[in-house]
Amino acid sequence: MNVQSMTGFARHEGVVGRYRFAWELRSVNGKGLDMRLRLPPGLELLENDIRKQVAARLNRGNIQASLSLSVAEARVEAVVNRDALDAVLALRQQLGDLVDPAPLRLDSLLSIRGLVEIKEAEDGPEVAEARNAAVMAGLETALDDLVAMRLGEGAALAAILDQQVRTIEQLTQVIEQDPSRTPEETARRLSAQLALLIDGAGGLDRDRLYAEAALLATKADLREELDRLKAHVAAADELLAKGGPIGRRLDFLAQEFNRESNTICSKSNSAQVTAAGIELKVVIDQFREQIQNLE
């Protein structure tokens, strides 16, 4: 399964019968899946199906889906107000002895306000059903294009993230192999510090000093942090290879990367290790920033 970005755009137009429709889908970063729909009047009944269809294809992102619908060929019909017509005919019969008995003409009837209304013809259920089916099929095509764009950007992001993970891995090795971390160098540095303390304060307990020095040496050791960094690198590699909606998991790993790099910088007693730790923090910040674009 490939990695998806959360940003993308797609547009699809279609024609069904006398209707022309167009879908526009926009996707940007979001903590979850948030959909905002804009539907033309009369098609609100499709909202639930639209939301289900989008949710089946996308896991995260702020999605704006707008549908426009126009009629290429307008059809009108004349609707007779039967109650009004019956009232007019009844009145004519009632006044038959007082008015011209000539038959009523169509133009006379049309001149009576409210008797005949000209309005757009309504489609039958079969036409509406075919239109709605075509609209939903058009949405699926638009979703195909949107997902394809998100996958393309996701592939580019995955390559960047992989390179950043490799940099984190290399910096971890640099810190691990720094000469200041060898047992000989650690012993030499502690011996020098103890010698200064003992020479400057003859009343101090030598055994207590060595015990405290051993404790400090244990606290300053970076073995646990380096092992956790390696484990996080392996986890990031596994997620990138697996693909799918991995943005949140990678974001958690980025937090763990950052925690270990902070600890390394605080424990460091070497300029080279500190420099590598600072560079590590910079790469991790870049890594986390890129992850915010992933589904």
Buried (B, 14 or more C-beta within 10 A) or exposed (E): EEBBBBBBBBEBEBEBEBBBBBBBBBBBBBEEBEBEBEBEEEBEEBEEEBBEBBEEBBBBBBBBBBBEBEEEEEEEEEEEBEEBBEEBEEEBEEEEEEEEEEEEEEEEBEEBEEBBEEEEEEBEEEBBEBBBEBBBEBBBBBBEBBBEBBBBBBBEBBEEBBEBBEBBBBBBBBBBEBEBBEEEBBEEBBEEEBEEBEEEEEEEEEEEBBEBBEEEBEEBEBEEBBEBBBEBBEBBBEBBEEBEBBBBBBBEBBEBBBBBBBBBBEBBBBEBBBBBBBBBBEBBBBBBEBBEBBB
